[in-house]
């Protein structure tokens, strides 16, 4: 378990760096978490944490219904 906690701390530490990269990708058009992860070369787990942080503070929003695979597309929020 110690390794998992350390990994989570590292993911959280990288959040501020990754927010701008995620927002830049979403300005190109809405994307799912797996699409964002592939574009960044990061895991979907990491990206989900960062996207949920952005969503919590109103910086991204879902575009509507989930895809056939069950993923929501996210877009950069206005403002």
Buried (B, 14 or more C-beta within 10 A) or exposed (E): EEEEEEEEEEBEEBBEEBBEBBBEBBEEEBBBBBBBBEBBEBEBEBBBBBBEBBBEEEBBBEBEEEEEEEBBBBBBBEE
